[in-house]
Amino acid sequence: MANFNLADVKTLREQLGTGMVDTKNALVEAEGDLEKATEILRLKGAKGNAKRADRSTSEGLVAAKDNGASTTLIELACETDFVAKNEKFVALADKVLEAVAASGAASVEEALAAPATSTGSGQAGDKTVGQLIDDEAAILGEKVELRRVALVSGEKFATYLHKTSKDLPPQIGVVVSYSGDDAETARAVAQHIAMFDPQYLTREDVPAEVVDKERDIVTEISKNEGKPEAALPKIVEGRLTGFFKQVALLEQDYARDSKVQVKKVLADAKLDVTGFARFKVGA
């Protein structure tokens, strides 16, 4: 009979979060050697990761960390809301965020290659963020991926993390970089971004090819509606203005007062927004 007891099973389960049957079987195979049993369970989980590679990850969380001169925003994704609210998944997100922020990574590729920090030490460990995620995914039993990373630089930052369900961690995250002294209004603008999802800061930031495509679309729509040829330029420009109000933050009607645009709210508060990032889990 294998040389282990219920205390060994309990210890291993608490460390790895594995199921009772899998833990007991690993200890039997390892003849009671906890270190070897841990390796067996991790290898089994790694094989499971490979099988899960094509699964979709529509759940997860967003998290942000202010680094002083910049703020890091991440989206860590998983398959189910059950795992998304699991304390081990939330703890993994904290570790990933700390490591990514410490590395200054501005992309998923850079973040996955960054050194993971050792638990509680703040020092670089002997594995990368990508390896850390793979190891923890093996334990959690789901596909886990770092889907997005943003590094927002600036003078000051307003961060807003929104829970779409009280039972889940934050699902929408916004970071706004700004200059000025009205932190309350800056946070309100971050909340506005969470709600209205602008793609660009100003209308000038919208790529020319995007504007040209939209102009072609609204021109065709206007012609199909039988609008007079002479009136088309004015009609098209009016509809383009409506398009800019959808995609450019400063052109949008303010969430708290639709009679004014965001750019007036910022001007009145003597704020200058220099950039922003918005992530929504699964979007």
C-alpha positions in Angstrom: 0.0 0.0 0.0 1.2 3.5 -0.8 2.9 5.3 2.0 0.6 8.3 2.5 -2.3 9.4 4.6 -5.3 11.7 4.5 -3.2 14.6 5.7 -0.9 14.2 2.7 -4.0 14.3 0.4 -5.3 17.4 2.1 -1.9 19.1 1.9 -1.6 18.4 -1.8 -5.1 19.5 -2.6 -4.7 22.8 -0.8 -1.5 23.5 -2.6 -2.8 22.6 -6.1 -6.6 22.8 -5.9 -6.9 19.4 -7.5 -9.7 16.9 -7.1 -9.7 14.2 -4.5 -9.6 11.2 -6.9 -6.8 12.8 -9.0 -4.8 13.6 -5.9 -5.1 10.2 -4.4 -4.2 8.5 -7.7 -1.1 10.7 -8.1 0.1 9.8 -4.6 -0.5 6.2 -5.2 1.6 6.4 -8.4 4.3 8.4 -6.6 4.3 5.9 -3.7 3.6 8.7 -1.2 6.3 11.1 -2.5 4.6 14.5 -2.4 7.1 16.2 -4.7 6.7 13.4 -7.3 2.9 13.5 -6.9 2.9 17.2 -7.6 4.9 16.7 -10.7 2.5 14.0 -11.9 -0.5 16.3 -11.3 1.2 19.2 -13.1 2.1 17.0 -16.1 -1.5 15.7 -16.3 -2.7 19.3 -16.2 -0.3 20.3 -18.9 -1.6 17.6 -21.2 -5.1 18.9 -20.5 -3.9 22.4 -21.5 -2.9 21.1 -24.9 -6.4 19.5 -25.4 -8.0 22.8 -24.4 -6.0 25.0 -26.8 -8.9 25.4 -29.2 -11.6 26.2 -26.6 -13.0 29.7 -26.4 -12.4 31.9 -23.4 -15.3 34.3 -23.0 -15.1 34.8 -19.2 -12.4 36.3 -17.0 -11.5 39.6 -15.4 -9.7 42.9 -15.9 -7.2 44.4 -13.5 -5.1 47.5 -13.4 -2.0 48.8 -11.6 -0.7 52.3 -11.3 3.1 52.3 -11.9 3.7 56.0 -11.3 4.5 57.3 -14.8 2.2 54.7 -16.4 -0.7 52.3 -15.6 -1.0 48.7 -16.8 -4.3 47.2 -17.8 -4.8 43.5 -18.4 -7.5 41.1 -19.4 -7.0 37.6 -18.1 -9.5 35.2 -19.7 -10.9 31.8 -18.9 -13.7 29.5 -20.1 -16.4 29.8 -17.4 -17.6 32.2 -14.8 -17.1 29.5 -12.2 -13.4 29.7 -12.7 -13.5 33.5 -13.1 -14.6 34.0 -9.5 -12.3 31.2 -8.2 -9.9 32.6 -5.7 -7.0 30.8 -7.4 -7.8 32.5 -10.7 -8.1 35.9 -9.0 -4.7 35.3 -7.3 -3.2 34.3 -10.6 -4.4 37.6 -12.1 -2.8 39.5 -9.3 0.5 37.7 -9.9 0.3 38.3 -13.7 -0.5 42.0 -13.2 2.4 42.5 -10.8 4.8 40.9 -13.2 3.6 42.6 -16.3 3.6 46.0 -14.6 7.1 45.4 -13.3 8.3 44.6 -16.8 6.8 47.6 -18.4 5.3 45.3 -21.1 3.0 47.0 -23.6 1.8 44.0 -25.5 0.7 40.4 -24.9 3.9 39.1 -26.5 6.1 41.2 -24.2 4.0 40.3 -21.2 4.1 36.5 -21.7 7.9 36.7 -22.0 8.3 38.8 -18.8 9.7 37.1 -15.7 7.1 36.1 -13.2 7.7 37.5 -9.7 8.2 35.0 -6.9 5.3 34.8 -4.5 5.5 37.6 -1.9 9.1 38.5 -2.7 8.6 41.0 -5.5 11.7 39.5 -7.1 11.8 37.9 -10.6 11.2 34.1 -10.4 12.6 31.3 -12.6 9.6 31.2 -15.0 7.9 33.5 -17.4 4.4 34.9 -17.1 3.4 32.6 -19.9 4.7 29.6 -18.0 3.0 30.7 -14.8 -0.3 31.0 -16.6 0.2 27.5 -18.2 1.0 26.0 -14.8 -2.0 27.5 -13.1 -4.3 26.6 -16.0 -3.3 23.0 -15.4 -4.5 23.2 -11.9 -7.7 25.2 -12.6 -8.6 22.7 -15.4 -9.5 25.3 -18.0 -7.9 27.2 -20.8 -6.5 30.4 -19.4 -5.0 33.2 -21.5 -3.7 36.7 -21.2 -5.8 38.2 -23.9 -4.9 41.9 -23.8 -2.4 44.2 -22.3 -2.3 48.0 -22.4 0.3 50.4 -21.0 -1.0 53.9 -20.6 1.5 56.6 -20.0 0.8 60.1 -18.7 1.0 62.6 -15.8 -2.0 61.4 -13.8 -4.4 58.5 -14.1 -8.1 57.7 -13.4 -8.9 54.0 -13.2 -12.4 52.5 -13.2 -13.1 48.8 -12.9 -16.8 47.8 -13.3 -18.5 44.7 -12.2 -21.3 43.6 -14.5 -22.3 41.0 -11.9 -21.8 41.3 -8.1 -20.7 37.7 -8.0 -17.9 38.1 -10.5 -14.6 40.2 -10.5 -14.5 43.3 -12.7 -15.5 42.7 -16.3 -14.9 46.2 -17.7 -11.7 48.2 -17.1 -10.8 51.7 -18.1 -7.6 53.7 -17.6 -7.5 57.4 -18.5 -4.3 59.5 -18.5 -4.8 63.2 -17.9 -3.3 66.5 -16.7 -5.2 68.8 -14.3 -6.5 68.7 -10.7 -10.1 67.5 -11.0 -9.7 63.8 -10.1 -13.5 63.4 -9.6 -14.3 64.5 -13.1 -11.5 62.5 -14.5 -13.0 59.4 -12.9 -16.4 60.3 -14.2 -15.0 60.4 -17.7 -13.5 57.0 -17.1 -17.0 55.8 -16.2 -18.3 57.4 -19.3 -15.8 55.5 -21.4 -16.8 52.2 -19.7 -20.4 52.9 -20.8 -20.0 54.4 -24.3 -16.9 52.6 -25.6 -15.2 55.2 -27.7 -12.5 53.9 -30.0 -10.4 57.1 -30.4 -9.7 60.2 -28.4 -10.4 62.9 -31.0 -11.9 62.9 -34.5 -8.4 63.6 -35.8 -7.3 60.3 -34.4 -9.7 58.3 -36.6 -7.6 56.8 -39.4 -8.2 58.3 -42.8 -9.1 54.9 -44.3 -11.8 54.4 -41.6 -13.3 57.9 -42.4 -13.2 57.3 -46.1 -15.0 53.9 -45.7 -17.7 55.5 -43.5 -18.1 58.4 -46.0 -18.6 55.9 -48.8 -21.2 54.0 -46.8 -23.2 57.1 -45.8 -23.0 58.5 -49.3 -24.5 55.2 -50.7 -27.2 55.2 -48.0 -28.1 58.8 -48.8 -28.3 58.1 -52.6 -30.5 55.1 -52.0 -32.8 57.3 -49.9 -33.3 59.5 -52.9 -31.6 62.6 -51.5 -31.0 65.4 -53.9 -27.6 65.3 -55.5 -26.9 68.9 -54.7 -27.6 68.3 -51.0 -25.5 65.1 -50.7 -22.2 66.8 -49.5 -24.0 68.5 -46.6 -26.0 65.4 -45.7 -22.9 63.2 -45.8 -20.9 65.6 -43.6 -23.8 65.6 -41.1 -23.8 61.9 -41.0 -20.0 61.8 -40.6 -20.4 64.1 -37.6 -22.8 61.6 -36.1 -20.2 58.9 -36.8 -17.5 60.8 -34.9 -19.8 61.2 -32.0 -20.0 57.5 -31.8 -16.3 56.7 -32.0 -14.3 59.7 -30.7 -14.4 60.4 -26.9 -14.2 64.2 -27.1 -17.1 64.3 -29.6 -19.5 62.2 -27.5 -22.4 63.4 -25.5 -21.5 63.2 -21.9 -23.0 60.2 -20.0 -24.1 62.4 -17.0 -25.5 65.2 -19.2 -26.3 64.5 -22.8 -26.7 68.2 -23.6 -23.0 68.7 -23.4 -20.1 67.0 -25.1 -17.2 65.4 -23.2 -14.8 68.0 -24.6 -16.7 70.8 -22.9 -16.9 68.9 -19.6 -13.1 68.5 -19.7 -12.6 72.1 -20.6 -14.8 73.3 -17.8 -12.9 71.1 -15.4 -9.5 72.3 -16.8 -8.6 68.7 -17.7 -6.6 67.5 -20.7 -7.1 63.8 -21.5 -4.0 62.5 -23.2 -5.0 58.8 -23.7 -7.1 56.0 -22.5 -7.6 52.2 -22.7 -10.8 50.2 -22.3 -11.1 46.4 -22.0 -14.3 44.4 -21.7 -14.0 40.7 -20.9 -14.8 38.6 -24.0 -15.4 41.6 -26.3 
